[in-house]
Amino acid sequence: MRVITQQAVGDPAVLELVEAACPEPGYGQVLIRTGAVGVNPVDAHVRSGALPMLGEPPFTVGWDIAGTVETAGPGVSAFVAGDEVMGMLALPGAGNTYADYVLASVNEIVSKPAGLTVEQAAGLPMAGLTAWQSLVGLAHLQPGQRVLVHRAAGGVGHLAVQIAKALGAHVIATASAGKHDLLRRLGADEPVDYRTRDFTEVGSVDAVFDLVGGEYGARSARIVAPGGVLVSACPQDTGLTPELITELGIRHAVTFVHPSAPDLARLTALVQAGRLTVHVDQVLSLAEAVKAHEIVAAGAVTGKLVLVP
């Protein structure tokens, strides 16, 4: 099979397409024939060495997968050959999804809903789980609450907008003006152009989901109502101090996304109910992984970028 690997950390050019032996599923695993692979910022952080999660190269990045079960290993009864599945694998270990065939544990995958193409399905797991685990697991978002989502047109953000709306929240969403129509279609009540308007003018909110970090953290914290919560998805630079959190009387939580078939099943239930979709911005081939990482580095992706074999 073909697989993207790297012999050193560095810029996107370190990614190489090579031939490798196809893996065999072990106990509790399935072998998935890749239909599409989601590309996420963490892929680039690991590739560059900024996040040394996988140790020294060689290794293969990628954690999101959608495809078809090729073979079910021993002890697997939930899936059989031919089943269409999707999932986020192994994080913080190696998911190895930039490949023609991928091994997955059954507790990391779910059936692909009919309402998503294979490309959309590949774009949902990591971004969707990040949003769900932040808004539901950490923020405990409730109907009628006001939530501010930063970088709302990105991979995680555009899913967070839809999840928050499905939970019954009033959704305020920051993004450039050209993305406001998309955000309204996804359920945003108040798109805010961060280039021309200070987002703190929106008034008090019950929750903030911060996908930017840095100075956005402190500015956002100051508009959270006492007793409210700010969830940071940028642990390396939240822009917050314990002293500020205490002074403001709010709660602060940091997201560390983890694989979860139950959470993923809740997301696919929203898909089936017509409450959640995935906006795929670009589809590239696996052989174009270098180009994909260059696009991610430029920071101009609306929704998701995916690779196909």
C-alpha positions as CSV (number, residue, x, y, z in Angstrom):
1,M,0.0,0.0,0.0
2,R,1.0,3.7,-0.2
3,V,1.7,5.6,2.9
4,I,2.9,9.1,3.7
5,T,5.9,9.1,6.0
6,Q,8.7,11.4,7.1
7,Q,12.3,10.7,8.0
8,A,12.8,14.1,9.8
9,V,10.7,16.8,11.3
10,G,10.4,20.1,9.4
11,D,8.4,21.9,6.7
12,P,5.8,20.2,4.5
13,A,8.5,19.0,2.1
14,V,9.6,16.3,4.6
15,L,6.4,14.3,3.8
16,E,7.1,11.4,1.4
17,L,4.8,9.0,-0.4
18,V,6.3,5.5,-0.1
19,E,5.3,1.8,-0.5
20,A,4.8,-0.2,2.7
21,A,3.3,-3.6,3.7
22,C,-0.4,-3.6,4.5
23,P,-1.0,-4.2,8.2
24,E,-3.0,-7.0,9.6
25,P,-5.8,-6.4,12.2
26,G,-5.2,-7.7,15.7
27,Y,-7.7,-8.5,18.4
28,G,-10.4,-5.9,18.6
29,Q,-9.2,-4.1,15.4
30,V,-10.5,-3.7,11.9
31,L,-8.5,-2.9,8.7
32,I,-10.1,0.0,6.9
33,R,-9.6,0.7,3.2
34,T,-9.2,4.5,3.1
35,G,-12.0,6.5,1.4
36,A,-10.8,9.9,2.7
37,V,-8.5,11.3,5.4
38,G,-9.2,14.5,7.4
39,V,-6.3,17.0,7.6
40,N,-6.1,18.8,10.9
41,P,-3.7,21.5,12.4
42,V,-2.3,18.9,14.8
43,D,-1.0,17.0,11.8
44,A,1.2,19.9,10.9
45,H,2.3,20.6,14.5
46,V,3.5,17.0,14.8
47,R,5.1,17.0,11.3
48,S,7.1,20.1,12.1
49,G,8.3,19.0,15.5
50,A,6.4,21.8,17.3
51,L,4.4,19.0,19.0
52,P,6.7,16.0,19.6
53,M,3.9,13.7,20.3
54,L,5.1,10.7,18.3
55,G,8.8,10.9,19.3
56,E,11.5,10.7,16.7
57,P,10.8,10.0,13.0
58,P,10.1,8.0,11.0
59,F,6.3,8.2,11.6
60,T,3.1,8.8,9.8
61,V,0.7,11.6,10.8
62,G,-3.0,11.7,10.5
63,W,-5.8,10.7,12.9
64,D,-9.1,11.2,11.0
65,I,-10.4,8.4,8.7
66,A,-13.4,7.4,6.7
67,G,-13.6,4.3,4.6
68,T,-14.7,0.7,4.3
69,V,-13.9,-2.2,6.5
70,E,-11.7,-4.6,4.6
71,T,-11.1,-7.1,7.3
72,A,-12.4,-7.5,10.9
73,G,-9.9,-9.0,13.3
74,P,-10.4,-11.5,16.1
75,G,-13.0,-10.5,18.7
76,V,-14.8,-8.0,16.4
77,S,-18.5,-8.5,16.0
78,A,-19.8,-4.9,15.6
79,F,-18.3,-4.5,12.1
80,V,-17.9,-6.7,9.1
81,A,-16.2,-6.4,5.8
82,G,-17.9,-3.9,3.6
83,D,-19.2,-1.6,6.4
84,E,-18.7,2.1,5.9
85,V,-17.0,3.6,9.0
86,M,-15.4,6.8,10.3
87,G,-13.4,7.7,13.4
88,M,-10.5,9.5,15.1
89,L,-7.8,7.1,16.0
90,A,-5.2,6.5,18.8
91,L,-4.6,10.2,19.8
92,P,-2.2,10.9,21.4
93,G,-0.6,7.9,19.8
94,A,0.0,7.4,16.1
95,G,-3.2,7.1,14.1
96,N,-1.3,6.5,10.8
97,T,-4.2,7.6,8.7
98,Y,-2.3,9.1,5.8
99,A,-2.3,5.7,4.0
100,D,-4.3,3.5,1.7
101,Y,-5.2,1.1,4.5
102,V,-5.5,1.9,8.2
103,L,-5.9,-0.1,11.4
104,A,-8.5,1.0,13.9
105,S,-9.8,-0.2,17.3
106,V,-13.5,-0.7,17.4
107,N,-13.9,1.7,20.3
108,E,-12.6,4.5,18.0
109,I,-15.0,4.2,15.1
110,V,-18.7,4.3,14.2
111,S,-20.8,3.6,11.2
112,K,-20.8,6.4,8.6
113,P,-24.2,8.1,8.4
114,A,-25.9,8.2,5.0
115,G,-26.1,12.0,5.3
116,L,-22.4,12.5,4.8
117,T,-20.2,11.8,1.8
118,V,-17.0,9.9,2.6
119,E,-15.1,13.2,2.3
120,Q,-17.4,14.9,4.8
121,A,-17.2,11.9,7.1
122,A,-13.4,12.1,7.1
123,G,-13.6,15.8,8.1
124,L,-15.9,15.3,11.1
125,P,-14.2,13.2,13.8
126,M,-11.4,15.2,15.3
127,A,-13.0,18.6,14.7
128,G,-16.4,17.4,15.7
129,L,-15.2,15.7,18.9
130,T,-13.2,18.8,19.8
131,A,-16.3,20.9,19.5
132,W,-18.6,18.4,21.3
133,Q,-16.2,17.6,24.1
134,S,-15.7,21.4,24.7
135,L,-19.3,22.6,24.5
136,V,-21.0,19.6,26.1
137,G,-18.3,17.9,28.2
138,L,-16.6,21.1,29.5
139,A,-18.9,24.1,29.0
140,H,-22.1,22.1,29.8
141,L,-23.9,24.5,27.4
142,Q,-27.6,24.8,28.1
143,P,-30.6,26.0,26.0
144,G,-31.0,29.8,26.0
145,Q,-27.4,30.5,26.9
146,R,-25.3,32.9,24.9
147,V,-22.1,31.4,23.5
148,L,-19.3,33.1,21.6
149,V,-17.3,30.9,19.1
150,H,-14.1,32.3,17.8
151,R,-12.7,31.3,14.4
152,A,-16.2,30.1,13.7
153,A,-15.7,29.3,10.0
154,G,-12.8,26.9,10.5
155,G,-12.8,23.2,10.9
156,V,-13.7,23.0,14.6
157,G,-15.6,26.3,14.6
158,H,-18.1,25.6,11.9
159,L,-19.1,22.4,13.7
160,A,-19.2,24.1,17.1
161,V,-21.7,26.7,15.7
162,Q,-24.0,23.9,14.6
163,I,-23.6,21.9,17.8
164,A,-24.3,25.0,20.0
165,K,-27.4,25.8,17.9
166,A,-28.6,22.2,18.2
167,L,-28.2,22.5,22.0
168,G,-30.5,25.5,21.9
169,A,-27.9,28.3,22.5
170,H,-27.8,31.8,21.0
171,V,-24.6,31.6,18.9
172,I,-22.3,34.6,18.3
173,A,-19.6,33.7,15.8
174,T,-16.4,35.6,14.8
175,A,-15.2,35.3,11.2
176,S,-14.3,37.5,8.3
177,A,-17.3,39.1,6.5
178,G,-17.1,36.8,3.5
179,K,-17.9,33.8,5.6
180,H,-20.9,35.2,7.3
181,D,-23.4,33.8,4.9
182,L,-22.1,30.3,5.5
183,L,-22.3,30.9,9.3
184,R,-25.9,32.0,9.1
185,R,-26.8,29.0,7.1
186,L,-25.1,26.8,9.8
187,G,-27.2,28.5,12.5
188,A,-25.1,31.5,13.8
189,D,-27.4,34.2,15.2
190,E,-24.8,36.9,15.3
191,P,-21.8,36.7,12.9
192,V,-19.1,39.3,13.9
193,D,-16.5,40.5,11.5
194,Y,-13.4,40.6,13.8
195,R,-11.6,42.8,11.3
196,T,-14.0,45.7,11.6
197,R,-15.8,45.2,14.9
198,D,-14.5,44.6,18.4
199,F,-16.1,41.3,19.4
200,T,-16.4,42.5,23.1
201,E,-19.2,44.8,21.9
202,V,-21.6,41.8,21.8
203,G,-22.1,42.1,25.5
204,S,-22.2,39.5,28.2
205,V,-22.1,35.8,27.3
206,D,-22.4,32.6,29.3
207,A,-19.7,30.8,27.5
208,V,-16.8,31.3,25.1
209,F,-15.2,28.7,22.9
210,D,-11.8,30.1,22.1
211,L,-10.1,28.7,19.0
212,V,-7.6,31.5,18.7
213,G,-5.8,31.9,22.1
214,G,-3.3,34.6,23.0
215,E,-4.8,38.0,23.6
216,Y,-8.2,36.8,22.6
217,G,-8.3,34.8,25.8
218,A,-8.1,37.7,28.2
219,R,-10.4,39.9,26.1
220,S,-13.0,37.1,25.9
221,A,-12.8,36.3,29.6
222,R,-13.9,39.9,30.4
223,I,-17.2,39.5,28.7
224,V,-18.1,36.1,30.3
225,A,-20.8,36.6,32.9
226,P,-19.8,35.7,36.5
227,G,-20.3,31.9,36.9
228,G,-19.8,31.4,33.2
229,V,-17.1,29.5,31.4
230,L,-14.3,30.0,28.9
231,V,-13.1,26.9,27.1
232,S,-9.7,27.2,25.5
233,A,-8.7,24.9,22.6
234,C,-5.2,26.4,22.4
235,P,-3.5,25.0,25.5
236,Q,-0.1,26.3,24.5
237,D,-1.3,29.9,24.8
238,T,-4.6,30.5,26.5
239,G,-3.9,34.1,27.3
240,L,-5.3,33.6,30.8
241,T,-3.9,33.5,34.3
242,P,-5.4,31.9,37.4
243,E,-5.5,35.4,39.0
244,L,-7.7,36.8,36.1
245,I,-10.1,33.8,36.3
246,T,-10.5,34.3,40.0
247,E,-10.9,38.0,39.7
248,L,-13.7,37.6,37.1
249,G,-15.4,34.8,39.0
250,I,-15.6,32.6,35.9
251,R,-14.6,29.0,35.1
252,H,-11.8,28.1,32.7
253,A,-11.3,24.7,31.0
254,V,-8.8,23.5,28.4
255,T,-9.7,21.1,25.7
256,F,-7.7,18.0,25.0
257,V,-9.6,16.0,22.5
258,H,-9.7,12.2,22.9
259,P,-11.1,9.3,20.8
260,S,-14.7,8.4,21.8
261,A,-17.1,6.2,19.8
262,P,-20.0,7.2,22.0
263,D,-19.3,11.0,21.5
264,L,-18.9,10.4,17.8
265,A,-22.2,8.5,17.7
266,R,-23.9,11.5,19.3
267,L,-22.5,13.6,16.4
268,T,-23.7,11.2,13.8
269,A,-27.1,11.3,15.4
270,L,-27.1,15.1,14.8
271,V,-26.2,14.4,11.2
272,Q,-29.0,12.0,10.8
273,A,-31.4,14.5,12.4
274,G,-30.4,17.1,9.8
275,R,-28.8,19.3,12.6
276,L,-25.1,18.9,11.6
277,T,-23.2,18.9,8.3
278,V,-19.5,19.2,7.3
279,H,-18.3,21.9,5.0
280,V,-15.5,20.5,2.9
281,D,-13.4,23.4,1.4
282,Q,-10.9,21.4,-0.6
283,V,-10.2,17.8,-1.6
284,L,-6.7,16.7,-2.6
285,S,-5.1,13.4,-3.3
286,L,-3.0,11.5,-0.8
287,A,0.0,12.2,-3.1
288,E,-0.7,15.9,-2.5
289,A,-0.1,15.8,1.3
290,V,2.7,18.4,1.0
291,K,0.3,20.8,-0.7
292,A,-2.3,20.1,1.9
293,H,0.0,21.0,4.7
294,E,1.1,24.2,2.9
295,I,-2.6,25.2,2.6
296,V,-3.2,24.5,6.3
297,A,-0.1,26.6,7.2
298,A,-1.6,29.5,5.2
299,G,-4.6,29.4,7.5
300,A,-7.2,30.1,4.8
301,V,-9.3,26.9,5.0
302,T,-13.0,27.4,5.5
303,G,-14.4,24.2,7.1
304,K,-12.3,21.1,6.3
305,L,-9.6,20.0,3.9
306,V,-9.4,16.3,3.2
307,L,-7.2,13.8,1.2
308,V,-8.5,10.9,-0.9
309,P,-6.4,7.9,-2.2
